[in-house]
Amino acid sequence: MNQNQNVYDLSGKVALITAAARGIGKACAIALAEAGADIILGLRQKESGKELVELIRKTGREVLPVQMDVSSLAEIKAGVKEGQAHFGRIDILVNNAGIGAPNPAEEVTEKDFDETLAVNLKGTFFVSQEVGKIMIKQKAGKIVNIGSQAGSVALSSESVYCMTKAGVSHLTRCLALEWAPYNINVNAVAPTFVKTPGTKKWLDDPAFLESVKERIPLGRVGHTDEVAQPVLFLASQAASLITGETLMIDGGWTIQ
Ligand SMILES: NC(=O)c1ccc[n+]([C@@H]2O[C@H](COP(=O)([O-])OP(=O)(O)OC[C@H]3O[C@@H](n4cnc5c(N)ncnc54)[C@H](O)[C@@H]3O)[C@@H](O)[C@H]2O)c1
């Protein structure tokens, strides 16, 4: 590694971020674009990315929104194909799509269960597979999965979500091992509670927020940028010898 090289510079790279319209996905798309990458926005509803497209254009990077409900294999294949056809390569994948509302275990329905697994596990696996095929040919790539602290510690009334995020961490290790010969790094980040449109409803409840903050030694919930910057690190040359890791971004929740 050249000492004068900016190891966070992503110029010439192309990054696909799933569920990029808002929250952590949006922050990741902006952070990677600001670092120099051209961006493919994977969107459950393509039209939801209009504002973000404009924001990314302002960074001077090229951006392509693609239709991609990650629970549909057909949409994954079509979206990845469109991105690859447009840019000719995909260097970075951020598997951000993830769902899971609080639900006591005794009340979880088969529909809840199937939908959560379809996005968090099946989606993460098959987007990785489709992009992985391109990265294998390129003999280079960086995959960053958005896991959760819920993959390491149990959270009450979130059994299905916790189970899937533990699965994301282990899938991260499996793919890291399998694709290491192709110079593909596969890592994950595991955030604590971060205020996003998805968590706003709960974190706006003062009692809930207080109960969460009490569990976080740093005493506060996260900001989306505090996830996006570690994702940038793992997607960059700075993390070239790191693979199979899940990086906790939890203000210390899981150290106790
Ligand atoms: N916010 C947190 O506190 C927190 C903490 C730990 C981990 N995470 C993880 O971070 C990721 C993003 O969370 P967030 O809070 O920013 O999300 P959010 O709930 O604010 O947004 C979710 C996004 O996912 C998209 N989406 C839902 N189903 C989809 C599908 N089938 N295909 C494609 N896109 C789909 C939605 O359109 C939306 O844009 C998730 O994987 C989540 O599990 C979030």
The ligand as a Tripos MOL2 file, in Angstrom:
@<TRIPOS>MOLECULE
LIG
   44    48     1     0     0
SMALL
NO_CHARGES

@<TRIPOS>ATOM
      1 N1        -32.3170    1.6500   12.5710 N.am      1 LIG1
      2 C1        -31.8110    0.8410   13.4880 C.2       1 LIG1
      3 O1        -31.9370    1.0730   14.7070 O.2       1 LIG1
      4 C2        -31.0560   -0.3820   13.0670 C.ar      1 LIG1
      5 C3        -30.2700   -1.0350   14.0200 C.ar      1 LIG1
      6 C4        -29.5630   -2.1740   13.6270 C.ar      1 LIG1
      7 C5        -29.6490   -2.6190   12.3320 C.ar      1 LIG1
      8 N2        -30.4260   -1.9730   11.4350 N.ar      1 LIG1
      9 C6        -30.4980   -2.4970   10.0800 C.3       1 LIG1
     10 O2        -30.1600   -1.4850    9.1680 O.3       1 LIG1
     11 C7        -30.8530   -1.6760    7.9420 C.3       1 LIG1
     12 C8        -31.5910   -0.4030    7.5590 C.3       1 LIG1
     13 O3        -32.4230   -0.0400    8.6350 O.3       1 LIG1
     14 P1        -33.1640    1.3790    8.6660 P.3       1 LIG1
     15 O4        -33.6460    1.5640   10.0760 O.co2     1 LIG1
     16 O5        -32.3240    2.3970    8.0200 O.co2     1 LIG1
     17 O6        -34.3990    1.0510    7.7170 O.3       1 LIG1
     18 P2        -35.8150    1.7680    7.5270 P.3       1 LIG1
     19 O7        -36.8370    0.9080    8.1980 O.co2     1 LIG1
     20 O8        -35.7980    3.2120    7.8670 O.co2     1 LIG1
     21 O9        -35.9370    1.6090    5.9650 O.3       1 LIG1
     22 C9        -36.0830    0.3420    5.4330 C.3       1 LIG1
     23 C10       -35.8870    0.4390    3.9530 C.3       1 LIG1
     24 O10       -35.9340   -0.8960    3.4840 O.3       1 LIG1
     25 C11       -36.7190   -0.9280    2.3330 C.3       1 LIG1
     26 N3        -37.2570   -2.2740    2.1630 N.ar      1 LIG1
     27 C12       -38.1350   -2.9290    2.9360 C.ar      1 LIG1
     28 N4        -38.4110   -4.1200    2.3870 N.ar      1 LIG1
     29 C13       -37.6650   -4.2150    1.2630 C.ar      1 LIG1
     30 C14       -37.5160   -5.1990    0.2610 C.ar      1 LIG1
     31 N5        -38.2250   -6.3330    0.2800 N.pl3     1 LIG1
     32 N6        -36.6430   -4.9660   -0.7510 N.ar      1 LIG1
     33 C15       -35.9390   -3.8230   -0.8130 C.ar      1 LIG1
     34 N7        -36.0520   -2.8470    0.0970 N.ar      1 LIG1
     35 C16       -36.8940   -3.0450    1.1140 C.ar      1 LIG1
     36 C17       -37.8030    0.1120    2.5770 C.3       1 LIG1
     37 O11       -38.3690    0.5250    1.3560 O.3       1 LIG1
     38 C18       -37.0010    1.2140    3.2660 C.3       1 LIG1
     39 O12       -36.4330    2.0900    2.3230 O.3       1 LIG1
     40 C19       -31.7370   -2.8910    8.1530 C.3       1 LIG1
     41 O13       -31.0820   -4.0530    7.7070 O.3       1 LIG1
     42 C20       -31.8820   -2.9440    9.6600 C.3       1 LIG1
     43 O14       -32.1750   -4.2450   10.1390 O.3       1 LIG1
     44 C21       -31.1370   -0.8610   11.7700 C.ar      1 LIG1
@<TRIPOS>BOND
     1     1     2 1
     2     2     3 2
     3     2     4 1
     4     4     5 ar
     5     4    44 ar
     6     5     6 ar
     7     6     7 ar
     8     7     8 ar
     9     8     9 1
    10     8    44 ar
    11     9    10 1
    12     9    42 1
    13    10    11 1
    14    11    12 1
    15    11    40 1
    16    12    13 1
    17    13    14 1
    18    14    15 2
    19    14    16 1
    20    14    17 1
    21    17    18 1
    22    18    19 2
    23    18    20 1
    24    18    21 1
    25    21    22 1
    26    22    23 1
    27    23    24 1
    28    23    38 1
    29    24    25 1
    30    25    26 1
    31    25    36 1
    32    26    27 ar
    33    26    35 ar
    34    27    28 ar
    35    28    29 ar
    36    29    30 ar
    37    29    35 ar
    38    30    31 1
    39    30    32 ar
    40    32    33 ar
    41    33    34 ar
    42    34    35 ar
    43    36    37 1
    44    36    38 1
    45    38    39 1
    46    40    41 1
    47    40    42 1
    48    42    43 1
@<TRIPOS>SUBSTRUCTURE
     1 LIG1         1 GROUP 0 **** ****
